[in-house]
């Protein structure tokens, strides 16, 4: 499967995760995990005080 790379700010990444969090968990949990893993990998070496993207809240049933 082809992959696409996006460049967004941390705030934009959090907004994307918030939107994804509105979808059924069973449908998006792998995508959320993949995004968080990639963000952690990129932000681990950063020396600034910026926060890593927060996980999207799980939809309430």
KEKE-3310 file (N, C-alpha, C; in steps of 0.2 Angstrom, whole numbers, plus 5000, padded with zeros to 4 digits):
npx = (5004:5003:5011:5008:5015:5013:5015:5013:5008:5011:4999:4990:4991:4986:4972:4968:4969:4959:4948:4948:4946:4932:4926:4921:4930:4935:4937:4947:4958:4970:4975:4977:4986:4997:4999:5003:5014:5023:5024:5030:5042:5048:5048:5055:5069:5069:5073:5065:5051:5039:5024:5021:5009:4993:4983:4968:4952:4943:4928:4913:4901)
npy = (4994:5011:5025:5041:5056:5069:5085:5093:5105:5103:5106:5105:5091:5087:5091:5083:5071:5072:5073:5061:5054:5054:5045:5027:5018:5005:5005:5015:5013:5007:5016:5028:5024:5022:5035:5041:5034:5037:5051:5051:5046:5056:5067:5063:5066:5080:5095:5105:5112:5107:5097:5080:5074:5072:5057:5054:5056:5042:5037:5039:5027)
npz = (5000:4996:5004:5011:5016:5028:5034:5048:5062:5080:5086:5076:5073:5085:5083:5072:5078:5088:5080:5074:5085:5087:5079:5079:5091:5088:5074:5072:5081:5078:5068:5076:5085:5076:5072:5084:5088:5077:5079:5092:5089:5082:5090:5101:5101:5102:5110:5115:5125:5120:5119:5116:5104:5111:5116:5107:5114:5120:5112:5120:5125)
capx = (5000:5007:5010:5008:5018:5010:5019:5008:5011:5008:4992:4986:4991:4981:4966:4967:4968:4953:4943:4948:4943:4925:4924:4921:4937:4937:4938:4952:4963:4977:4978:4979:4993:5002:5001:5006:5021:5027:5025:5034:5049:5050:5048:5059:5075:5068:5075:5060:5046:5033:5021:5019:5001:4989:4979:4961:4948:4939:4921:4909:4896)
capy = (5000:5017:5029:5048:5060:5075:5089:5097:5107:5098:5108:5102:5084:5085:5092:5077:5065:5074:5072:5054:5051:5054:5039:5021:5016:4999:5007:5019:5013:5006:5023:5032:5021:5023:5042:5042:5031:5042:5057:5050:5045:5063:5072:5061:5070:5087:5098:5110:5109:5105:5091:5075:5074:5068:5053:5056:5053:5036:5039:5036:5023)
capz = (5000:4996:5010:5010:5022:5029:5039:5052:5068:5085:5087:5070:5074:5090:5081:5068:5083:5091:5075:5073:5091:5087:5076:5083:5093:5084:5068:5072:5086:5074:5065:5082:5088:5071:5072:5090:5087:5073:5083:5098:5086:5079:5096:5106:5101:5103:5116:5117:5130:5117:5121:5111:5103:5116:5113:5106:5119:5117:5111:5125:5123)
cpx = (5004:5005:5011:5011:5015:5015:5014:5011:5008:5001:4987:4986:4986:4974:4964:4965:4961:4947:4942:4945:4935:4922:4924:4928:4939:4939:4945:4958:4970:4980:4980:4985:4998:5004:5005:5013:5026:5029:5030:5041:5052:5051:5053:5066:5075:5070:5070:5055:5040:5031:5020:5011:4998:4984:4972:4957:4944:4932:4917:4903:4890)
cpy = (5006:5021:5037:5051:5067:5079:5094:5100:5102:5100:5105:5095:5083:5086:5086:5072:5066:5072:5064:5050:5051:5048:5033:5019:5010:5000:5011:5018:5011:5012:5027:5030:5022:5030:5044:5040:5035:5048:5057:5050:5052:5067:5070:5065:5077:5089:5103:5107:5108:5098:5087:5076:5069:5063:5056:5053:5047:5039:5035:5033:5024)
cpz = (5000:5002:5008:5017:5022:5034:5042:5059:5074:5086:5082:5071:5080:5088:5076:5073:5086:5086:5074:5079:5091:5083:5081:5084:5089:5077:5067:5076:5083:5071:5071:5084:5083:5071:5078:5090:5083:5076:5088:5095:5084:5085:5101:5107:5102:5110:5119:5122:5126:5119:5115:5110:5108:5113:5112:5111:5116:5117:5117:5122:5127)
residu = (UNK:UNK:UNK:UNK:UNK:UNK:UNK:UNK:UNK:UNK:UNK:UNK:UNK:UNK:UNK:UNK:UNK:UNK:UNK:UNK:UNK:UNK:UNK:UNK:UNK:UNK:UNK:UNK:UNK:UNK:UNK:UNK:UNK:UNK:UNK:UNK:UNK:UNK:UNK:UNK:UNK:UNK:UNK:UNK:UNK:UNK:UNK:UNK:UNK:UNK:UNK:UNK:UNK:UNK:UNK:UNK:UNK:UNK:UNK:UNK:UNK)
# end
